Each structure stands twice: as C-alpha cells, then as structure tokens.
Amino acid sequence: MGLPRHAPAPPTRVADRSEVRLERIDLARKRDRSRFLDVADLIQRGDPDYIAPLRMERMRFLDPAKNPAWEQLDVLPLLAMRGGRLAGRITAHVDRAYNSHHGAKTAWFGFFESVDDPRVAHALLDEAVGFARARGATEIFGPCNFTTNHQLGMLVENFDRPPFVEMTYNPPWYDALVAGYGFGKAKDLLVYWIVSEKGTDDPKMRRYFEASERARKRYGLRLRTVDMKDFANEVARLFRLYNATWQDNWGFVPVTEREFESIAHDLKPVVDPSLVLIVEDRAGVPVGFSVTLPNVNEVLPRDGRLFPFGWWRLVTGRRRIEWARLIALGVVPEYRRRGIEALLAIQTALRAAARGIRGGEIGWILEDNILINRTIESFGGRLDRRYRLYGMDLT
C-alpha cells in the first residue's frame, strides 16, 4: 500500500497507564463477542446521532466459524478496562490475502473504540503495534474492520447526523487519540451528499439522462435490475463483476466467492431490487453494475436489537425511508468511458426518486480518484463527510 503521504505530528503518547488493564478475548466465544460489541454502546450511547449496528449481524460477522474472511486473518482482539469498567476495544490483525496480493508486510488495526482518555487509547494501540512488529509487519494501517472489502476509516468531518447503512460512526475525539499516538494520515475516503428527487426536471439530471441514452443505443446496452428469484446466480454474476471492475483500485484484494456470498447474505434483507442495476452488452454479458441500499438506519432500533420489538419497526418502516446510499459502482475496463457510469448513475437517481427516495450518500470514494470525484460534483453532489485511514511506518 505504501507509507502515509502525510507525516504525523510528534507523538504525545501517555506513558502512565497504571489504571488501564487490557484483556485478550476469544471472539469464538459468544460472551466475548457480546462484550466486544458492548464497548461501542457504552461509549457512544449518549450521542443523539449514534445508531448501534445491527447486533445479530455483527455477532455473526465477528464469529470465526461464520465469517469466511477469518480464513485469511490472524487476529488479536482486546478489551480495555478502566476502574473495572469497559473503556475501549481494538483488533490487531494480519490479512494474509492482502499481503500475498500486494507483496506487502502490512498489519491492520480495527474496531477501535475508546473513552476520551489517551491512557486507554494508547494502551490499545501499543498492543496493536506490538502485535504487528512481532509478525514482521513493516507498516500498520487502520481502522479496517477486517479487510479492505469491509468497513474502512474513521469519521473526521461532519458529526451532525447519524451514519448511513454500512457506514461507521465515532465520537470526534478519536482523531486526536490516534494522531496523538503517532499515526499519520494514509488516505482519506470521501462521502458525497446528493438530492435527486427532482428527477429529469433538474437540468443536470436531464443532460446526464440524454447522454446515457445515447450511450445505451450506440453500444447496444441493456440495463436491468437484479432478479431476487435468481439470487444465487445473480450473486455469482456480481462477484465476477466486482473483482473485474475493482481490481485497479487502491488497496484492493480479490474477494473470495465464499466471502462475497457471505456479504450478499448479510445485505439481502435490506436490498431493494429496483436499486441494484446490471448493464449487459449486446451479447448479454454483464459489463457494469451499481448497488444502492435504502438507508435502513432511519427505521432500525437505535440499540441495534431486532427482538423483541425492533423487527416490527423495520418491517413497517421500510416504505418510509427517505434516503439511500450508493455503495458500489463498477464498469469492466474495456467498457469504461463509454457512458455506462452515467447510465448507472442517472438510472439509480431516477429509480430512487420514483420510489420516494429524496437522495442520500455516494461513497466512499478515494480522495485521489479525481475523475470520479469531479463526475459526482458535476452531477450535483457535494462533499459531506470525510473518513480517514491512518498509517505508521514500523521499520
């Protein structure tokens, strides 16, 4: 991946950690997974914009027996106690698939949570760095939960609204805790905000619609929605498209079919098939796709628990969801710059508006992906949130 492009400020690490006790846990044990998840709730529950991740999904994700991602991971999960109470958590991990693909010696930290106390945060980060060094890593990056195909980055700009579906959220003080230890910025991940409810009445939308229709006719393209009755085969098609279209992206690691199927299984309950689009060429071969998810966080129980009553709020509230998140868009290399990106974008906007979606998030997008960022801005998107991936040289 390469070292951080921005040198960190001199570290202000706290040496006295006598009141902090770290505990290594075993995420194969249900009780330990539950305690691990409890940390975020205890720290952030007073924040009106905090929404706990869906508890049952996170329990499954953290379970080595149920998440195929673990097959390529070496993980150290830790809890921090202060005054006998949960005060923080972290994982340190090596992704063997990442290192093999990139020829790297990289380690990661993830799932970082800490009370506003450098003693707690730095004790956790110290253990993560020690774990990385012990395994021969020359660099460490984070937060990453667990791989670059999952959740990345720490929120550093705009804490004024709740997180969208499949996005992380954290208190503002986390940046100072991580930077104070000595981590520098490695990469920023951008999230754009867009309002699309005007449809083609908006002049910008009209221009994109007309350009996309010209591209569709010129190249004989067919656009369709995902067929939920053929879900297994559709997932297989999207798996091939994902690896083919994202292979040139920074930090990319080919996802295994089992892992992709696991991700699709987790997302299936929130998928709106009208917002998952596939573009096929004249021969019927898929050449591009986009996935947009309704922001179910608007109707999920804030404590992340579906039972005993949260499931009813989700079922009855789905049609009232006002916003969505465009989570992924890709076009195979030989079909790029032919208007397919515009076709997917405008059709997503039009179909979302027809469903009552007013707009929402696009992202995340790499900060140095200038072409895509400018395209989003020309489409009416404005930069709204920034997530940061931190790094440290261990040589």
N, C-alpha and C positions, 0 to 999 in steps of 0.2 A: 504493500500500500504506500510505503514511503513515510517519511517522518513529518511531523507537524509543520505546516508552512509558516506558522506564526510562533515565534519563541515565547514561552511563558514568562510572566514576571517572576522575579526571585521568590522562591517558595517561602511561606511563613508557617511552616509546619509546627504543630504543637507537640512538644516533647513529653509533657506530663500527661499521661493517660491512665493514671493510677485508679481513677474511678470507673474506667471502662473495662468491661470484660467481654471478650469475644468467644463465641461458641460455634464450633463447626457442627453442622447439622447434616442429616441424610434425607435428601428430597425423595427418596424411595418410600419414606415413611409418611403416611397421611398427616399425622400430627405435626411433623416438621414442616411440611408444605403449608399447612394451615397457619402455623406461627409465622412463617416467612411472609405470607400474604397479609397477616395482621399488622405488620410493621407500617406499611403504607397507610392503612386505615387509621392507625393510632396517631401518626404524624400529621396527616392531611385532613382528617375528618372535620376540623373547624373551618376549612376553606370552603366558602359557598360554591366555588367552581370545581371542586373535586368530585369526580364520579368514580367510584370503585370499579375496576374491571370486573367483568362477569366472573363470579367466583368459581363456578363449576368449570368454565373453560380454562381459567388459569391453573386450577388444580390439575387438570388433565395435561396442560402444556408443561408443567413442571415435573410431571411424573416420568421418570426414565423408562418405565415399562410401556408408556402410551404415546410418547412423542418420539418419532423416528430421528429427529435432529440429534438426539443424545448419542446415536450410534457413532458420530464423528466428534464427540465432545469429551474433554477431560475437565471436570467441573469441581470447583471448591465453593460451596455455599456457606455463608457466615451470617450469624446474627450478632448484633452488638447490644449489650445490656449496660445501663447506667442507673445506679441506685436500685438495682434489682428489677428494672423495667425495660421492656423492649425499646431500643432507641435508634436502631439502624439495621441495615442489611446490605449484602452485596454478594455477587458471584464473581469469582475469577475463573476464567476458562480458556482453554486452547481449542480452537476449531481446526482439527486435522485436515478437513476437506479444504478449508481456506488456505492453509499453509501449503498443501500439496499443489493446489491450483495456481497459486501466485509465487511458489518457490520462496516462501517467506518464513520467518521465525517470529510470528506475531501472537500475542496473547490479548485477551479482552477482559474488561470488567462490565458487569451488567446488573440490572435490577437494583440500582443504587438508591437507597433511601437513608436519610439521616435527620435527626433533630438538628436545630441550629446551634451546633456545638462542634468546633473543629477537633476536639479530642475524640469524639465518636467517629466523625468522617475520616480523619487522618489515620486512625487505628485500622479502619476497614480498608482504606486504600493502601496502607502499608502492607497488609497481608496479601492484597491482590498483587502488588508489585513483587513481593517476595515469592509468591507462587509462580509468577511469570518468569522471574530470574531463575528459579530452581528448575524450570523446564526448558531453559536455554533460549527464551524469547529475547529478541533484541529490541522490541518495541511493544507497547501496550496501548490499546485504544478502548474507548467506551464513552457512554453506555451503549451496550449492544445486548439485546435480550433474545436469543442466544447467538444468532447468526445474522449476517447482512441481509438475509431473506426475511427477517423478522423485524422487531421494533428497534429503531436506532435513534440515538441523540437525546439531548437534554434540552428542554424548553428554556430559552434565554430571553425571548422577546414576546410580549403580549400575554399577560396572565389574566386578562379581563373577561374571559369566557371559558366555559367547560371544554374539555377535549372532545374531539370528534371520534367516531368509531375507529378502533385500532390505532389510535394515537396516544402517546404517553402524556402525562401531566406531572408537574413537580412544583414545589414552592420556589420563589425567586432566589432564596439564599443558597441553593445548591451550586450555582455557578461559582460563587466566592469560595465555597468549601473545596471544590475540586481544583480550581485555579490556585487557591492558596497552598495546596499540597505540592504544586509544581507542574500540573498538567497544562499544556498549551492547546490552542485551537488546532485541530487537524482538518476539519471540514465542517461547513455549515450546510444544513438542509433546510430549504425554503418551502413555506406553505403559502399559497395564494388564496385570496378570497374573491369570489365572483358571484354576481347576481345575474340570473339568466331567465327570470320569469317573463320578460317581455317577448321572448322568442324572436322570430324574424321581424317583428316590429322595430327592433333595435337595428339601426343601420349597420353596425359592426357584425351583428349576427347575420343579417341579410347578405353581406358581402361574403362571409365565410360559407354560407349555405350555397350561394351561387357557384363559388369556386369549387366546393366539394362535389356539387352535382356535375360540373364539367369533368372533374377527375373521374368520377364514377363512370360516366359514359365513355370517356376516352380509353380507359383501361379495362372496361368490361367488368367492373367490380360489383360484387353483391354484398350487401350488408344485411346481417340477420342478428337476431337476439339468441341468447343461449337457450337450449332446449332442456328444461329441467326434467323431462321424462326420459331423457337420454343422458342423465347426469354423469355417469361413469365415463362414457365415451367423450362427452364434452370436456370433462376434466383432463382426459388424456390429450385432447387436442390443445387445450390451453397450456398444459405442461410443456408440450413441444414448442409452442409459440413463445412462452415465457423465456425458456432457455435460449431460443434462437434470437429473440429480439433484445434481450438484456445483456447479452454476452460481452458487449463492449463497454458496459457501464463500470464506472469506478467501484472497486470493492466487490464486484460480482463474483459469486460462486455458483456453479450449476447446482440447482436443487435436484435432489433425487426424486424419483417418481413417488416413492412412499411418503416422503416428506411433503411433496406438493399435494398429494391426496389427503394428507392429514390437515394441511392448511385449508383446503377446499371443504373438508368435512366441518371444520370449525366455523367457516364463514357461511355455509349453506343456509342456516336458519335466518340469516339477515339479508340474503341475496334477494334483490328484485330483478327477475329475469329480463325485464324491459330495459335495464340499465347495464347489462353485460352484453357487449357488442362484439361480433366477429365479422371481419371483412375477408371475403374469398375472391380469388381471381377467376378468370374465365373458365378454368378447369375445375373450379370448386375447391381449390387448395387454400386453406386459411393462410393469410399473409399479414394480418394485423388484428389487434384486439384492444378493448378497453374494459375496465371493471370499475363501476361506480357503486358505492354502497350507501343506502339510506342511513342517515345518522341516527341509529337506534339509541344512542346515548340520550337522546331527547326524551325517550319513554322508558328507559331502563330504570329499575330501582337504584337509587343513589348508593346503596350499600353493596350493590353487585350481586345480591342474592335473589334468585328467582322464586324460591319457595320460603314461606307457603303462599304468598300473595303476589310476588313480583311478576310471575309469569302472566297473570291476568292483565296487569298494566301493559306489558309488552304486546300481548295479543290484541288488546282493544285499542292500543295507541298507535299502531303501525301506520294507519292511514292518516294520522295527524302529523306525521313527521314533515317538517318544512325544509330541511337541509340535507345535503348529501356530501360525500367525499369521493372525488375521482382518485382512486387508489393506485391504478396502474394503467399504462397505455404503452403499447409497443407495436412496431412495424418491422418486418424482416428487412435486412439491409438492402436487398435488391429492389425493394419497393418504396424505399424512403424518398422523400422529396417529390412525391407524385400526388400529393394532396390527400393521402389516406389519413394522415394525422388530423387534418382539418375536417375530414369527413367524420371521423370518430368523435371529435370534439363537438362539432355543431349538432350531430345527431344525439349525442348524450345530453346536450343542453336542451334541445327541443323535446326529447322524450321525458326528461326530468320535469320540464315546465308543464307538459301535458299531464303528468302525474300529480302536479301540485307542489313540486319541489321548487323553491324560490332561488336556489343557488347553493353555494357552500364552499368547501375547500378543494383545492387542487394541490396534491403533493403527498409526500415531499419531493422536491426537485433539488438536485445538486446545485450549489451556488455558482459553480463554474460551467454549468450547462447553459451557456449564453443563448444558443439558438432557441431552446425550449422556453427559457425564461422570457425572452423577448416575444415569443409567439403568444405565450399566456397573457402578457401585458397588452399586446395588440388586440387580444380577444376581449379585453376589459377586466382582466384580473389585476388585483393589487396585492403587493407583498403584505402579508398579515402576521405571520409567525416565523420565528427562526429557531431551529433546533441545532444544537452543537454536538459534534463528536470531538472528544478530546484525545490527545496523544502524548506519549512520553518516550523519549529515547532511553533505552536501558543499556546501551553499550558504554 
